[in-house]
Amino acid sequence: MSQTRGLATGFFRFLLSFYPAGFRSEFGDEMLAVFTATQEEAGYDKASGSTTLLFREMRDWPLSVWRAYMEEMGSARMKLDVHTDNHRPTTWEMLFALLLFCIPIIANLLNGVPELAGILFLGTVGIALVFGLIKGFPRWSVPYLGFVISALTFLTVFMALFSKSYYWRIYILGPQYTWSMITRIFNQALQSSLSWFLTLVGALLVILLLMIWPRTRTLSQRIREDWTLLSFLLYGGVVFSILLAYDEYRYNEPWAIASWACLAAGAWVYMRLKTPGQRILALLAGVTLVYWITVVGKLLITPLQDWPVSPEKLALYSTQGFWSTLFEWVLVLFFLLAPALLTLLPRRSPTDSTPDETLIRA
Amino acid sequence: MNDTQNQLPLREPTFFILLCLSPGPKHGYAILKNVETLSEGRMRLSTGTLYGAIKRLLDRGWIRRVDDPQPNHTDRQRKAYALTEGGRRVLNAEIKRLEKLVVVAQSQTAEETS
């Protein structure tokens, strides 16, 4: 064997080492034998010949390695029943599902150390998302997706609506309307509607994006099987909405903690129930309790605030908070029920496959 | 029949691999060379692409492993691959699909020239 051929074979062995272990043990020896045979029988003793052969291997190598990994993970995942979410949740799954709703309670109790609360919150969400991604986003992990999507959309809408151009639009209506109650309630309603609408759109986009990766592809299938999975994803967004609702309020602790406890209770019941009907009722009940606690809580704590405004304006804020929160409650009920529309879409039988899927597989 | 139709169209490497296994079993290197010949040198598969496709075809039950029909005692035991009944059905269905395409294309171009 010439030195060039030896080097080429060595390099080919190196390329082979990047394939998944299962693929390598099944085909590694054969691939090496075919590569060596190609060199021998084609008389690729010359350096240029071996380089050409290696170049061909290297050209296709990234894609074949990637596909080998995707197929290995995909086939392992696809072997799992799409009803995999319907098993009774394990203690760990339940713990992780509830953690998103309980962490704000702990963060609220750690109010004196906001940095620690922030690290705890972000760390938990980050770890849960990574585990969720690795596991193909099982049921316990979808509220974390909802939380992140809602945080991004709520903040985007908030910044967009409170830009100068927004104020100009209000000024066009006339300065007398700028801070009137109706303008404020309209502002809040518009902000909430846009935020929740974009959260739903964002969730659908993320689900579509996750279809690229075989491991997470089953999320869309599972949502088709049980539409309340998408509602549960949006339910995670309520955590951020409640965080915003109590923002800048003093003495909010009992009300905020009670709100998140109700959210956690809703999630706990949801995880234990079996049918979509029961599950959505658990979420709707949780959300109803949360928003009514927030409505009552804000009514009671607004007069206690030491904001530098007149008592009349404080009363106005209180009324505005009441109607805005009530509006958001109705809005959230609507968006949690919206995924039910998925049941109207035609269902594919498990043996059906689209031409695209056939192309991908074959 | 419908199941077979659902598998179509095949990708070109898949089609050529199935086609070259049609006369009888072949080992990896023979498949590689045969695909190159059948495609008139247009398709030179790398071993990564070849074995990726072989794995998919094995998983789908279109080909199976058999004893090498031309054992080479100087090398390690080589594995050969043969078309299964399912694979042959898919290959025939793809050939018929391509034939229909050619007929449609020919009749269309004949109309244009007349």
Interface residues (C-beta under 8 A of the other chain):
Chain A: L15 Y19 F23 E26 F27 D29 E30 M31 A33 V34 F35 A37 T38 E41 R56 E57 R59 D60 W61 L63 S64 V65 R67 A68 E71 S75 T351 D352 S353 P355 T358 L359 R361 A362
Chain B: D3 N6 Q7 L8 P9 L10 R11 T14 G28 Y29 L32 R44 S46 T47 G48 T49 L50 Y51 G52 I54 K55 R56 L57 D59 R60 D75 R76 R78 K79
